[in-house]
Amino acid sequence: MKMKNDKWKIWDNNNKYGETLYKRATGELPEMESSKALAKIIQQKIGSPEKILDVGCGAGHYLKSLRNQLKAEFIYTGVDATKNYIELAKKAFADDREASFFVSDIYNLEVDDKSNDLVISCNLLLHLPAIVKPINELVRVAKDAVIIRLLCGERSFRIQDVHPEENGNEFTEDGNPINYYYYNIYSKDYLKNIFSKIERIDSYEIIDDLDYNCENIVNSIEEHQDYNATRLISGYQVNGYILQPWAFVILYLK
Ligand SMILES: C[S@@+](CC[C@H](N)C(=O)[O-])C[C@H]1O[C@@H](n2cnc3c(N)ncnc32)[C@H](O)[C@@H]1O
C-alpha cells in the first residue's frame, strides 16, 4: 500500500544529529556503547565475517568500533536513506579502502541476495512504520547471519515521537503530528511470528542489551545538552520519556 505521506522520515532535516554521528565517526566524540556491545557480540557469536553490511549506518560511526574490536580484517558497506549522512560517512572514512557507502532504503535495498556474510541494522527498526518487509530485506541480502538492535519486551507499543517544526507547531488542525518518527517496542511473540514465516531463518537469539558503561551514558547528557540525551533509570536507558528495553536479535540463516 502506498503511504499517505512520509512524515515519519525526519532525518533529512536533522543536520544536528548528523553532526553528532560524524563526530563519533571521526573520534571527536566517544564511540557509542551500543556499537562497542555489537562488536563484542559479533566476536562471540559470529566470529570473523569477511563482508559486513550496515543498514541505517548514519555517518558510518559503528565502523569505528568494529575496526577497533574485531581482530580479523573485513570489508564494510554502509547504506542509509539519508543522503547527507552518507556524504558525512564518505568524508569520515575517506582513508579506509575497505569501506564504502551509498544511499539505499531498507524497504527496497539495492543489494544482491546473500552478498554479505553478516548484515547489521542498529537502532533503525524501532523508528519505522512496519518491520516485516525490512526484516525480509535484511535476511535476503545476508549469507550467514543478521544482527538487529531494537526495542523488545513482553508487550508491543506503537509510539510516535513528535518533532516540532521550527515555529514550534507540533500538530495539524485535526490533531495529527506534523513531523514524527516511531519509537515502537515489539513483543517477543510478534518477532517470533515474523521469523517463523521467513524460510531462511534457521534459529534466532534475543540478547538484552544491558552491556554498557553507566558513566559513559551519563556523560552523553553533557554532549547532547538537550532532553534527548540518553539517561538511566533503575539500570534502563531512557530517551526523552521512554524507558528502553534494548535488545540485540541474532538471526542465524540456512
Ligand atoms: C537512529 S539512527 C541510527 C544510526 C546508527 N545505526 C546508530 O545506531 O547510531 C537511524 C538511521 O536510519 C536511517 N534511516 C531511516 N529510515 C531509513 C530507511 N528507510 N532505510 C535506510 N535507512 C534509514 C536514518 O537516516 C538514520 O541514519
The ligand as an SDF file (V2000), in Angstrom:
LIG
                    3D

 27 29  0  0  0  0  0  0  0  0999 V2000
   18.5220    6.3300   14.9300 C   0  0  0  0  0  0  0  0  0  0  0  0
   19.5270    6.3780   13.5160 S   0  0  0  0  0  0  0  0  0  0  0  0
   20.6660    5.0170   13.8260 C   0  0  0  0  0  0  0  0  0  0  0  0
   22.0240    5.2330   13.2070 C   0  0  0  0  0  0  0  0  0  0  0  0
   23.0380    4.1580   13.6150 C   0  0  0  0  0  0  0  0  0  0  0  0
   22.7060    2.8520   13.0740 N   0  0  0  0  0  0  0  0  0  0  0  0
   23.1370    4.1140   15.1280 C   0  0  0  0  0  0  0  0  0  0  0  0
   22.7310    3.0960   15.7270 O   0  0  0  0  0  0  0  0  0  0  0  0
   23.6280    5.0870   15.7160 O   0  0  0  0  0  0  0  0  0  0  0  0
   18.5140    5.7520   12.2240 C   0  0  0  0  0  0  0  0  0  0  0  0
   19.2120    5.8020   10.8690 C   0  0  0  0  0  0  0  0  0  0  0  0
   18.4220    5.1130    9.9200 O   0  0  0  0  0  0  0  0  0  0  0  0
   18.3390    5.8960    8.7380 C   0  0  0  0  0  0  0  0  0  0  0  0
   17.0840    5.5310    8.0630 N   0  0  0  0  0  0  0  0  0  0  0  0
   15.8220    5.9880    8.3240 C   0  0  0  0  0  0  0  0  0  0  0  0
   14.9280    5.4130    7.5170 N   0  0  0  0  0  0  0  0  0  0  0  0
   15.6270    4.5720    6.7170 C   0  0  0  0  0  0  0  0  0  0  0  0
   15.2720    3.6900    5.6690 C   0  0  0  0  0  0  0  0  0  0  0  0
   14.0090    3.5740    5.2700 N   0  0  0  0  0  0  0  0  0  0  0  0
   16.2590    2.9610    5.0580 N   0  0  0  0  0  0  0  0  0  0  0  0
   17.5530    3.1050    5.4430 C   0  0  0  0  0  0  0  0  0  0  0  0
   17.9390    3.9340    6.4240 N   0  0  0  0  0  0  0  0  0  0  0  0
   17.0090    4.6510    7.0610 C   0  0  0  0  0  0  0  0  0  0  0  0
   18.3860    7.3320    9.2150 C   0  0  0  0  0  0  0  0  0  0  0  0
   18.8010    8.1960    8.1790 O   0  0  0  0  0  0  0  0  0  0  0  0
   19.3770    7.2240   10.3600 C   0  0  0  0  0  0  0  0  0  0  0  0
   20.7080    7.3760    9.9180 O   0  0  0  0  0  0  0  0  0  0  0  0
  1  2  1  0
  2  3  1  0
  2 10  1  0
  3  4  1  0
  4  5  1  0
  5  6  1  0
  5  7  1  0
  7  8  2  0
  7  9  1  0
 10 11  1  0
 11 12  1  0
 11 26  1  0
 12 13  1  0
 13 14  1  0
 13 24  1  0
 14 15  1  0
 14 23  1  0
 15 16  2  0
 16 17  1  0
 17 18  1  0
 17 23  2  0
 18 19  1  0
 18 20  2  0
 20 21  1  0
 21 22  2  0
 22 23  1  0
 24 25  1  0
 24 26  1  0
 26 27  1  0
M  CHG  2   2   1   9  -1
M  END
$$$$
